[in-house]
Amino acid sequence: MQRRRVVLTGLGPATAFGIGIDPLWQALVEGRSGLGLIRAFDASGFRAASGAQIPDSFDVKDFVLKSYRKGTKVMARDIEIAVAAAVTAVKDAGLTTRGTDAEAVATIAPSRFGCHIGAGLIAADLDELTAALWTAKNAANEFDAGNWGQQGMQELTPLWLLKYLPNMLACHVTIIHDCQGPSNTITCNEASSGLSLAESQRVIERGAADACLSGGADSKLNPMAYLRQELAHRLALCPPDADATTIIRPFDATSTGSLVGEGGGILVLEAFDTAKARGARMHAMLAGTGATQSYCEDTVGLVPGTNGESLADAIDAALRDASLSASDIDAAIPYGCGVPAIDAIEADALHRVFGARAATLPLVTLAPFIGATVAGFGAIAVSVAAKCITEQRLPARLNSTSTAGVAATAAPSCATALRHILVFTPSLGGQNSAAIVSKLD
Amino acid sequence: MTSRTASNRVVVTGMGWITPLGHDIDSTWQRLMRSESGMGPITRFDARTFPTTFAAEVKNYDVAKFVADVKVHATAGLNSQFALGAASQAWKQSGLDAFSALNRKRVGLYLGAGEGVLDFPQYAAANLAGWSDGATRLDAVRWAKTAHEVLTQMYEVEQEPNMPLAHLAREFGIRGPALNCLTACAASTQAIGEAYSLILRGDADVMVSGGTHTMIHVLGVTGFNRLTALSTSKGDPTKASRPFDATRDGFVMGEGSGMVVLERLEHALARGAKPLAELVGYGSSADAFRITDIQPEGRGGASSMHQALAQAGIDPLARRADGRAAIDYISAHGTGTKENDSIETRGVKRVFGEHAKDIPMSSIKGMMGHLIAAAGAVEFITCILAIRDGMLPPTINYNTPDPDLDLDYVPNVARKAKVDICLSNSFGFGGQNDTLAVKRFE
């Protein structure tokens, strides 16, 4: 039986350059980094004071209908990003939903519309929580559970918990756009949004939906979430006076670590037949996906594997799924965060899959532009891959000067023929995700 | 529907759980059959002044009894510890521990594991250090100074919801697809359904699947108390959770893990494994209604049930040759909140029409508490045990019938029944609905 093909009809990345593919693509082509001092909180007490933050002009209320404005009061930053990205993708796909026009007939029948959104471990807003905790401290300035139970917890809004449940990204998005089909929330750190796109692919293939809003979003720009990135050895040393735009040097022998970027992306994945029937513009095809688990010596996968074997297996699985071979791939987008141990695993995986060709296969390294975007990565990268294919152009590369064995040194953007682009990432915890984005014939 | 063959049938070959009522399948099942309750005062922190002071905690649990080398799990949080105990039972029962020809790249993991437990005293200390009288914003520099002193690397890393995946992968040498989903109370039902779908698609031969979760911690109880979702009954905690009873006033938190080994039938038969049951249907939907309320007609739950039944090839409105209704038992989500129990009842009627009254439907949450992300996997296992033993677990504390809730809730005592096919429902906060259909293997 012929498998149902899945195409990308809507792109909605959210990055330091703003919401939507155009500002991101422009920066990627111009070679302009979005890294700078973190503004969400004073990060000078951490190893790195800089990261990539969505522009201050971003206001989630601009991305919902008036009737949903009240709903934005119970959204953690991660949820806001997903909500803005989703409506951007919906509009890019030319869809009408309850979230774009409450009165009109939806393009995709609600019961045939799914939603899969990858999320991180969302940290509570510390201003709100600590103001409440402060009311419950004892004479020694310590937290007092007795005071808290009796009175302190009443300081929190009744819906407080719902700001932080990882499934609330998908819950708000399904409510806004009336997606009543299968919906899930994948939480596998850096692999989250790649695995979510793959799940949407399977759901559409098996006929449980005709289209899905799919991707992921993550903001680590909260002191607690940010500290976890530091403790997991993700951050380069970057004091407030350092030039953050040159810190991340993917695959370079001199790289010392990464910087965090908030963001993510939602895409519209759609069955080819559905998209064709409505005359939709198709950016590209999601041709195949693969997933594996690495062996991690430390169990938890701070370094996600002892080598690139399992990551290579995920890439091979994606190639098989797409009925392609390694020689068909024209470019690849790795996580490329600049943490040497993680870069080494990705480089090893490239060598295992592509052999000697790994040295010349063009890599797209996004982290020097938008930081390490964790659970948001896969969706941003697949959006970029789709744009590379429609533009037949590769973005610029920044910062790296010596990348033994892989093609990742700084270079300007260039026009080139692109048919198949590989996106892949390992993750803290050892889950690997790979996807292949292909040009439509 | 395509016909079933050994290559597109999926069976359960192992199961295990760590629950408030016990750490192995059979003794826990016997306690469920005796209508026992796992509730008691909360001991994990001082909850005496909280609106809710009780929960169903896992007691006297030692992960070292279940794993090969506890040192590689030394920093595991509670979720990972529970997962290791449950999955080790399932793995052993499946016989995969003794199957030397296992291709570990064809073995995957799909869990519905929750967020880990905060290092709360240290976390609170850092937060308070970053605050002062009259402040409106945290002083992040002062916060960072204290946080760097008191918060530790592994405690923080182990809170990531994908850590149970990492621990199970390490324990069993799993190298295939590995995913964690977190759709609140629906998570592990959804995980099992998606694991099943991965096998059907050909992406794996074996999937270890289930859920693990505890929210019996300061901010967990706080969060659900603020939502007024928890029972605040006074007096005997074993009477607090009253699913489907007219006086029900909320759920009671439980904790633990349920895990199963799912396997392609031909893979199981080729190695001589004994199928315990067959997974025949999975449905998933979103309410797309409100973040706090369930769609009042039970539309979402009805949709997930309809999808699971359709995949299983079952017409909910038809009777079987021997006169029985289309299925024999429903393991209800049955949280004991006013809203859930009435809407779930409505959803079941929507699907089964006049036959709904003939299908027993019980909730074990009255005994076990609500294991949140892990609840669905534990309840899926009880369906398999119901098929195995021909016994239905009861809904305890059912004393005052609710005039609007008129189904057969198997009140108070376990019941002997002919059980060949069951549905297991899980509905998550925020509107995710999942249903599994499981059948006697023949």
Interface residues (C-beta under 8 A of the other chain):
Chain A: F41 D42 A43 S44 G45 F46 G71 V74 P110 S111 G114 C115 A119 L121 A124 L126 D127 L129 T130 A131 L133 W134 K137 N141 E142 F143 A145 G146 N147 W148 G149 Q150 M153 L156 T157 P158 L159 W160 L161 L162 L165 P166 N167 M168 A170 C171 H172 T174 I175 H177 D178 C179 Q180 G181 P182 S183 N184 T185 I186 T187 C188 N189 L195 E199 R202 E205 R206 A208 P223 M224 L227 R228 L231 A232 G290 A291 T292 Q293 S294 Y295 C296 T299 V300 G301 L302 S310 D313 A317 S427 L428 G429 G430 Q431
Chain B: F45 D46 A47 R48 T49 F50 P51 V72 H73 T75 K105 G108 L109 E115 G116 F120 P121 Y123 A124 A125 N127 L128 G130 W131 D133 A135 T136 R137 L138 D139 A140 V141 R142 W143 A144 K145 A147 H148 L151 T152 Q153 M154 E156 V157 E158 Q159 E160 P161 N162 M163 L165 A166 H167 A169 R170 G173 I174 R175 G176 P177 A178 L179 N180 C181 L182 T183 A184 Q190 E194 S197 L198 L200 R201 D203 V218 L219 T222 G223 F224 N225 R226 L227 T228 S284 S285 A286 D287 A288 F289 R290 I291 T292 R299 G300 S303 Q307 G428 F429 G430 G431 Q432
